[in-house]
Structures are given as structure tokens and as C-alpha cells.
Amino acid sequence: MTKAEYEKLLKNIQDKVSQTKTGSTSRFELPKVDIMWQGNRTFFRNFSEFPKILRRDPEKLLQYLSKEFATPAQFGGDKAVFVGKKDPHEFSALLNRYLKEYVECPTCKSPDTRVEKENRVTLLKCEACGARSPLKGQYA
């Protein structure tokens, strides 16, 4: 194999690899937050999608958002209702923070985790690397 053939094959491989990476940068992405305001209430219309994607209890996620916003919240079908007007960017920021604190493995950054309780200690068990780490707070 000559150097020219090698360079040509290398360029073809690089082109194919760059084409597959043009999609998303990570395989785990949260959907866009769908917010609607009515009077002094904020309706999080696609709330039910987030606990399914994050594989967490919807009540715990709603409790976390309610506590962080310092406002009461409740379920309303597949949506959540918050008192007061909240910005969609605030929801996105809180959901990303929840993802980092209560879903992602601190060792390998994989979102494939589950919550286990062992002797009154809540642990985050990674299904990808097998790491177990304690969780702070009661929102997992």
C-alpha cells in the first residue's frame, strides 16, 4: 500500500466519522420545556415526559422543582401547575441541575442509574460502570 492510498483511506474514514457525529453531542438529551401561563399560574405542559426519561419518581421531581422555586405545585393530569409566573429557562436550568445531582453517575457521567436504599442511606447505582455513590437530599 502506498502512502497516497493510505492517505485516501484515512480521509474516507475521517469523513465517515465526522458524518456520524453531526447529530447530537450526547446520546441523552432532555426535551424542550413546554410552558403556558394562565393568570398567576404556570402550567408545565410536558412534565410527564421528564420523569419517564430520567427514570425517576414524578412526585420526587415535582417536589424538587417546588422546593427550588419556593412555590406550591401540583399534578394536573400529565402536566404540573405552579403558582406564580416562571420562565421556561428557569425550568431548563433546574432540570439540568437535577440531572447532574440525582441522575448522572459521578464516576462515568452516564445517565443509566437507579436509586437504591440501603440502611437508611440513599445510593445512586450506575448500571454502566457499577459504581455506587451516596445521594444528598431526598429528591432522588
C-alpha positions in Angstrom: 0.0 0.0 0.0 1.4 3.3 -1.0 1.4 6.5 1.1 -1.2 8.1 -1.3 -3.6 5.1 -0.9 -3.2 5.2 2.9 -3.9 8.9 3.0 -7.0 8.4 0.8 -8.4 5.6 3.1 -7.6 7.7 6.2 -9.5 10.7 4.7 -12.5 8.5 3.9 -12.7 7.1 7.4 -12.4 10.6 8.9 -15.3 11.8 6.7 -17.5 8.9 7.8 -16.7 9.5 11.5 -17.4 13.2 11.2 -20.8 12.5 9.5 -22.0 10.3 12.3 -21.1 13.0 14.9 -23.1 15.8 13.2 -26.2 14.8 15.2 -26.3 15.4 18.9 -23.3 15.7 21.1 -24.6 13.3 23.7 -27.0 10.4 23.5 -29.0 11.7 26.4 -30.9 15.0 25.9 -33.8 16.4 27.8 -36.8 17.5 25.7 -37.7 21.2 25.4 -39.8 22.6 28.2 -43.4 23.4 27.2 -44.7 26.2 29.5 -48.1 28.0 29.4 -49.2 30.9 31.6 -52.7 31.5 32.7 -53.3 34.3 35.2 -50.8 33.8 38.0 -50.2 30.1 37.4 -47.6 28.4 35.3 -48.5 25.2 33.5 -45.6 22.8 32.8 -47.5 21.0 29.9 -45.0 18.2 29.1 -44.0 17.5 32.7 -44.9 13.8 32.5 -42.2 13.2 29.8 -39.3 14.2 32.2 -39.7 11.6 34.9 -40.0 8.9 32.2 -36.8 10.0 30.5 -34.9 10.5 33.8 -36.4 7.2 35.2 -37.3 8.9 38.5 -40.5 9.2 40.6 -42.7 12.0 39.2 -43.6 13.1 42.8 -40.0 13.4 43.8 -39.2 15.5 40.7 -42.2 17.7 41.3 -41.2 18.1 45.0 -37.7 19.1 43.9 -39.0 21.8 41.5 -41.5 23.1 44.0 -38.8 23.4 46.7 -36.3 25.1 44.3 -39.0 27.6 43.1 -40.3 28.1 46.7 -43.9 27.8 45.4 -46.6 25.2 45.8 -47.0 22.8 42.9 -49.4 20.0 42.0 -50.2 17.5 39.3 -52.9 18.2 36.8 -53.2 15.2 34.5 -49.9 14.9 32.6 -48.9 18.5 33.5 -47.7 20.2 36.6 -49.2 23.5 37.9 -47.0 26.0 39.7 -48.2 29.2 41.5 -46.6 32.3 40.0 -45.1 33.0 36.6 -42.0 31.0 35.9 -39.7 31.4 32.9 -39.0 28.3 30.7 -35.2 28.9 31.1 -35.6 28.5 34.9 -37.2 25.1 34.4 -34.5 24.0 32.0 -31.8 25.1 34.4 -33.4 23.3 37.3 -33.9 20.1 35.3 -30.3 20.2 34.2 -29.2 20.6 37.8 -31.4 17.8 38.9 -29.9 15.6 36.1 -26.4 16.4 37.3 -27.1 15.9 41.0 -29.6 13.0 41.1 -29.4 11.1 37.8 -25.8 11.2 36.3 -23.2 8.9 37.7 -20.4 10.9 39.3 -17.8 8.4 38.1 -18.6 7.9 34.4 -21.3 10.6 33.8 -23.7 8.0 32.5 -27.5 8.7 32.9 -28.1 5.0 33.3 -28.6 4.9 37.0 -31.1 3.8 39.6 -31.7 4.8 43.2 -31.3 2.2 45.9 -31.9 2.5 49.7 -29.5 0.6 52.0 -29.6 1.0 55.8 -31.3 4.4 55.6 -28.7 5.7 53.1 -29.9 6.5 49.6 -27.4 5.3 46.9 -27.1 6.0 43.2 -26.1 2.8 41.4 -24.7 3.1 37.9 -25.8 0.4 35.5 -23.0 1.2 33.1 -19.9 1.1 35.4 -21.3 -0.4 38.6 -20.3 2.5 40.8 -22.3 3.3 43.9 -22.3 6.7 45.4 -24.4 8.3 48.2 -27.0 10.9 47.4 -27.7 14.1 49.3 -31.2 15.2 49.7 -34.5 13.3 49.5 -35.4 14.1 45.8 -34.0 11.1 44.1 
